[in-house]
């Protein structure tokens, strides 16, 4: 879709504000997947932000936001919400996509990805998110937000995993990991709350190390508080995320449960949603890149699985295991409580030849010539040096394409009706 230039957006403000004489353009000026935004100023120095939809669906969402923003702005005036939100001052109509909203300009400048290493700012972000999550949904009854229960959210994630499995491109390790998390009842014990639903760095307006405002509420709903942490877990420095989470937990109402674990799952599932969006659009480039990123993620998790819930049992070496060390038994790791021969829950790996104690019983040997201590395995030859620089490995959580998997639509998935 062709983008409208800022002057065209300014003309929409003139139509929506007939008593104000618009004389110039001001920041912010940006375009998102759903919206086109520009700032304007009138002859008296009052500054406004014009928000225009890029599709009919975005236009309908913008109209629905009006009631939500009015409710949140009233809560801010009563100091029940510590950050500013956009205050609508007028609504207009466009021939192309419906409503256009004119808002009062908020204080501060847009936070950027470069700020995601600032731990002090992370603490302020955590307090701001906690304030939003503390808004009881009953205070927003007139906003018409979608409402999802913990059970519905869990079921939607299951649908994502199932759809990803059906592509045949999902690594088995990820399938097992995700299903294990979805089967963990304790993980899904949380109280749904008011969430932003589409949070990223640009959602915040800051002055120094303090968050002043929050914007872009087009996907706000009642749901899992972990949704508003997935973006930071995926893209922020560890110190930023840690301070954000700690400040949030100090200020937020109880009921978040194992928020960080669910945020991690959401971050990983965003890659699966990106893969599904590529298949729906028949975009082979997205499919290939999403597939590779899922493989990279599976490789990164290779050494970080939690083996405390697994029970090792003796087994026979695999005939096709090219990486096994001669003379060292293969262990089959089976999820505790599952049948040892289950192909769906069993992972096979080679035991370390030394430095690892196991309680695996070795079958009795017929020959007494076998030494009591296993021989040291032959050292693998070091790979030859290459003069070509190694290609940097992509992060599984941050694609380098213009498509942001954290913002992928989920229309390709089954959608549960709100309660």
N, C-alpha and C positions, 0 to 999 in steps of 0.2 A: 504494500500500500504506500502511495506517495505521501511524504510528510508535508504538512503545511508549514510555511515559514513563520517566524515570530510575528511579523506584521499582520499576517492573516489572523493569528490568534488574538492579537491586540484589537483587531476590528470586532472580534466576538465580545471582548470586554466592553467596547463602546456600545454595542447593542444591548448587553446585559445591564449596563450601568448608564442609563440615559442622562442622569443628573451629574455624572462625573465627566470631566473633560480629560481624556487620556492624552498625554503629551510625549510619552517616551517608553522605551523598553528598559527593563532591569533584570538582573538575575532573580531567580534561577531560570535557566533555559535548558531543558533536556527532553528526551524522548524515551519512553519505556515500551515494553511489549504492548501495553494497553492504552497508554496515554501520551499526549503531547502537552508540554507545560512551558509557559513563559511568564516572566514577571513584567508588570507595567506600572507606570506612575502617573498620577493626575497632576493638574496644574497647582494643586495645593500641597503637593509632596506626599500624598497618601499612596502607599504602595500596595499592589494587589498581585495575586497569582492566578493566572487563567489556566484551567485544566480542561482539556478537550479529549473526548474518547476517540480511539482509532477503529472501533468496531461497534456494531449495534449492541453486542453483549456488554462491552465496556461502558457504553452509554447507559444501559439499564443499571449496571453496577454503580455508576456515578450517581444516578438518581437515588439509589437505595442508600448510598453513603451519607446523603444530606442529613437524614434523621440521626444516624450514628454520630456524625461529627458535631451536630448541635448538642446531643446528649453529653458527649465527652467534653465539649467546651464548657458546658454548664458545670460539670464535675470539676474541671480545672479552676473555674472561678470560685468554687467552694473549697478549693484546696484538697479535694479528694483524689485528684490526679495531679502528680507533681510536674508533669511536662505539658507544654502547649500542644494543641492539635490545630489543624487548619479550621478556621471559622468561616463557614460559607456566608457571603454577603449578597449573592445573587445567583440565580439559575437562568440560563438562556437555552435556546434551541438552535441546533445546526441542521441544515438540510441533509447532511451526510450521515451522521451517526447519533442524532438525538441531542440530549442535554449537554450543556457546557456549564461548568461551575466556576464562579469567581470567588476567591478566598482572600481574606486578609493575609498579608505577608507576615510570616513568623520571624522571631529573632534567631540569629545564629547563621552559620554556614553549614553546608552539607558535609557530613562526615564522609571520608573516602577510605578505600582499602589501605591507603598508606597509614591511616590512623590505627589500624588493627594490631599494631605492635605497642601501643601506648597503654600500659597496664592501668594507669590512673584513670584514663578514659573508660577502660573496660569496667571499672567499678561503678562509674556513673551510669553506664549503659545498663548494668545489672539492676540498679535501683529504679531506673526508668521502666524497664520491662516488668519488674515486680509491681510497680504502681499500676500499670495497665492490667496485669493479671489479677490485681486485687479489686478491680471494678466488678462488682457482682452483676451477673447477667440480668437480674431483675431490674437493675437501673437502666438497662438498654432494651427493655421489652418492645419499645416502639420502633427500634431500629430494624427489626426484621432480619437479624443475623441468623445464618444457619447454625443449628445446634447439634453436636455429635456427642454421644456417650462414649465412655471408654471401650465398651464392647463393640460399638460401631467402628471406632477408629482402628481397633485391633483387626476387625474383619476386613477393613479396607486394605490394611497392610498385607493380610493374607492373600487378598485378591491380586495385589501387585506381585507378590512372590510367585503365585500360581501362574500368572500371565507370563512372567519372565521365564519360568521353567518351561513353559510350552513353546518358547522360541527355540529351545535347544542350544542356546548360547550362554546360559548361566552356568558358571563353574559350580561343580558339585559341592565344593567346600563352602561356598557362599550359601547355596541352597540349604545345606545342613545347618549352618550357623543361624540363618534367618529363621528357619522353622523352629530351631531350639529356643530362640529368643521369644518367638510368638507363642510357644507352648509354656513359657514361664509365667504362671498366673500372677506371681508377685510383681512382675515387671509392669503389669497393666492395672495395678491398683493405684489410681490417681483420681483427683477431682478435676473434671473439665472446667476451664475458666475462659475468660475473654482473652483471645489471642489475636495478634496482628495478622499472622498467617502468611505473610510474604516479606519477611524482614530481611534486610541487607544493610550494609554500611550507610547507603544513601537514604535510608529511612529515618535517620537521625539528623537533627540540626544541633550544632554544638557551638559553644563559646569557650575557647581554651580546652580544659579537661572536663567540662560540664555539659551534659545533654540538656538542651533547652526545649526541644520540641521533637515530635514524632509525626510522620506523615505517611501517605500512600496506604490507606486503609481499605483498598478495594477487595481484599480477600479476608477481612476480619470475620471471625466466627467464634463460637464457643467450642473449644476443643482441647487438645493436648498442649500443656505449657511447653513441652519439649520442642514443639515446632518452632518456637521463637529462639531456640538455641542452636539449631542445626547449622545455620549459616555461619555462626561464629566458630563452632567446632570444626567446620570444614575449612574456613579461610583465615581465621585469626591466629596470631601467635599464642603459644601456650599460656604465657603470662597474662595476656589480655583475657582469654577465656576463663582462666582460673579466677581472676579478680571479678569478672562478670558473674560467674556462677556463685562465688562466695558472697558477694554483695546481694545478689538476688535471694539466696537462701536466708540471709539475715533479715531481709525486708519483706519477703513474700509471705502470703498466708500459707498455712499448712495444707498438704494434700498433693504436692508435686510428685511424691514417690521417687522412684529411681529415674529421675529426669535425665541425667547425663547418659545413662545406658540407652534410653529411648531416643535421645538426640543422635547418638551414634548410629542407631538403626535407621533413623530417618535419613541421615546423611548418606548412608550406603544405599538405601532404597531409591534415593534420587537418581543414582546411576541406572538402576533398573528402569525407572520411569523414562529416563532419557532414551534408553534403548527402545522401549516400547513406542515412544513418540516417533523415533526414526523409522520403525517398522510401519507405523500408521501412515507416515508421510512418504513411505517407500524411498527414503533418503539413505542410500548405501553408505555415504560418508559418515553420517551420524551413527549408523548401525556398526560400522567398522570401528570407529573411535570409542563408542560406548562399550563394545565387546572387549576391546583391548584394555579399557580402564577397569572393567570388571575383573579381567584376568590379573591386572596389576594389583587390584585390591585383594584378590584371593592370595596372591603371592606375599603381600605385606602381612597378611593375617597368618601365614604359614607357621611363624614362630611365636605367635601370641595367643594361641588357643589355650583355654583354661582346661588343663588336664586333671584338675582336682576332682572332677565329677566323672572321670573315666576309670575303668578297671582294666589293666593289662592282662591278657591271657596268652598262653603259648600257642604258636601256630606254625604252619609250614611256610618256608620261603616261597615267594612268588616266582614262577618260572620266567615271567616277562619283566621282572624288576631289574632294569639296567643299572640302577644306582646302588644296589645292595653291596655290602662289603663282604668278601669271601670269609667264611668261617664264623660270621656273626649271625645269630638267629634273628628272624623277623618277628616283631611283635605285632599283634592285631589289637588295636585300641577300640573298645566297644563301649558305647554309652552305657552307663550303669543302669541296670534294669532292663536293658534291651537284649534280645537273643544274640549270642555270640556270632551266629552265622548270618546276621541280617546284613544284606548288601546295601541297605539304605542308610545304616547308621555306623558302618564299620570303615575305619581309616587304617591303612597299613603303612608302616614306616620301618626304617632300619634302626635297630638299637645302636646307641653309641658304643664303640668298642671299649672305651675306658672312661673312668671318672664318673660313671653313672651306676648307681646301685639299683637293682631290680629284685623283685621277689618272684620272678618267673621261675618255675621249676623246669629244669632241663630234663628231657626224656633220658632214661637209662641207656647207656651205650654198651654195645656188645664187646667192643675192643677196649683193652686196657692201655693201648698205645696212645690214646687221645690225651693230650696234656691237660692238666687241671686249669691252667690259665690260657685263655684264648690268645692266639698269636696276634701281634699288632698288624693291622691291615697295611697293604702296600700304599705308599704315598701316591696320591694322584699327581701327574705332571702338571706344572704350572702352565697356564696358557701363554702362548707366544705374545710378546708385546706388539702392538700395532701402532703405526704412525698416525692413523686417523683418530681424531678426537672422539671420545664416546658420546653418543647422543644422550642428552639429559633425559632422565626418566620422568614421564608425566606423573603428576600426583593423581591418585585415584579419586580424590575429593574435589579437585579443581580442574575442569577441562580448560584447554587453551583456545577453544573455539568461541565464536561470538555467542553461541547458544549456551545459556546458563542452566545446567541441569537442575539447580535449585528452584528454577522458575518454570519448569516444564509443566504444561497442563496435564491433567490426569484424565482427560476425557476418554482415553482409550481403555480405561479401567471401569469395572462395574461400580456404580455409585449408589450408595445406600441413602435412602431418604432420611432427612433430619427428623429427630423426634418431635 
